[in-house]
Amino acid sequence: HIIIEGSEVKEQSEVATQEGTIFSIKNLFFNTPARRNFLKSNPVETRHIQEEFTRVALMHPHIAFSFYDEDRRKYVLTKGSLKQRIVELFGKNLNTKILNVEEHTDLVSISGFVGKPETARKTRGEQYFFVNKRFIKHPYLNHAVQNAFEELIPQGHFPTYFINFDIDPKMIDVNIHPTKTEISFQDERTIYQILRATIKMTLGKYAFTPQLDFEREMGFDAPPMPAGKEPLQPSIQINPDYNPFNESSSSSQSKPGSSWSAPEKSERDLNNEEHWQKLYEGIEDEVSQISLRSKLDTEVEISAEQLSLSQVGGQYIISPVETGILVIDQRAAHERVLYDRFAHIMSEKQPACQKKLFPEIITFSPADIDLIQELWDEIHKLGFELKKLENNEIEVIGAPPEIANMSSVEILEGMLEQYKNNQMELRLDKQSNVLLSISKNLAVQSGQVLENQEMQSLVEALFECDEHAYSPTGQEIMKTISIHQIHNLFNKT
């Protein structure tokens, strides 16, 4: 038993205890109290400690760990395999959704687990690289994993992985970042190719790569023939004067095949056309007129119907206006629309909630369960109806009507990850952070192709917002490229 105060050993004695090491730290900033002012809120700092605990525990599954927060036990990790440790840290739902990765070469040995495509999230959640069992961040190798999952996960989603590289320490440089979390490999390109090929082989082994089914019989349901009707036999008409070797007469004579005519339409075909015409009779395009006021260059009233919308690069919606060309960032616009919509829902005393026909049961990690309990009231104000079960499980009984048909797993998991990211980067109260998190999680992705009606609805909803010029994080949603700027592009005055 050792007591150290101010870097001085105050007490050292022998005590009877279990095998292992226990650290108890108090008054950490006693000697440098100014550093305490740079700390964030208690929940944020607790998550920082918890994240570091997770990194250490992942690579040492042969050691048992316990984690306490305010005398409340959050983790009890037993000795076991790496897979068991992953399940204990991140929830039992990963037990059947992670695949073993293993490859040994003269340069590097790769081991660990990678999640099935269905575990991919919209935020960078469970992504862990280790080199010789020490946590690192490496965007280049992360791209190798992302590339291996190409065409298997939706655009804008990120795969789950827990991968360790065993490599000769002489082949790496750890002195490129103060925290030693970023390193440089001597032969990064080769390691990139080995990692990418290993993950592709793992996914292929478990049949997650696209395959063609040649045994599937393709059939089409043809409508039955009316009783007493026989199909018309196609007629063939031949031009006896046609000579393919007579070039002089080719211009005056009909071209090969030009004398062929389609058979006349049968009574059945005419009846079908009549039915289709009746089906669409009376359907009209009703586009609601709304008055929009441009707050960009000039205050000119326009209507949504007057905008001729197009999409560029899968990211921007453009339309010609009197002053030039209006450019709208589709993702920022959708974030603003969703933020205002959910803010209105949270302001209601009894938010609308649509019951699910089949309630969903979601298993979360202990850390996420604690976060859900912290945000319990805010989540219910959005229109969710949740019930806490045992073993870190949550039952989703109902959801807001606007998203009731969507997967509650993706919504809640994505919202929690975004909430944690916002806590690291922004200073927001709980309600604002929840609103921002669900808006960012549900907003259309950059690169997502929108139909004309979707663009029209988005622009209409945007201009109905009180603040339609800026996103919830202060990003500009729209800009106008003036006619003068367009003239300058072509060197015109």
Buried (B, 14 or more C-beta within 10 A) or exposed (E): EEEEEEEEEEEEEEEEEEEEEEEEEEEEEEEEEEEEEEEEEEBEEBBBEBEEBBBEBBBBBEBBBEBEBEEEEBBEBEEEEBBBBBBBBBBEBBEEBBBEBEBEEEBBBBBBBBBBBEBBBBBEBBBBBBBEEBBBBBEEBBEBBBEBBEEBBEEBBBBBBBBBBEBEEEBBEBEEEEEEBBBBBEEBEEBBEBBBEBBBEBBEEEEBEEEEEEEEEEEEEEEEEEEEEEEEEEEEEEBEEBEEEEEEEBEEBEEEEEEEEEEEEBEEEEEEEEEEEEEEEEEEEEEEEBEBEBEBBEEEEBBBEEBEBEBEEBBBBBBEBEBBBBBBBBBBBBBBBBBBBBBEBBEEEEBEBBEBEEBBBBBBBBBBBBBBEEBEEBBBBBBBBBEEEEEBBBBBBBBBEBBBEEBBBBBBBBBBBBBBBBBEEEEBEBBBBBBBBBBBBBBBBBEBEBEEEBBBBBBBBBBBBEEBBBBBBEEEBBBBBBEEEEEEEEEEE
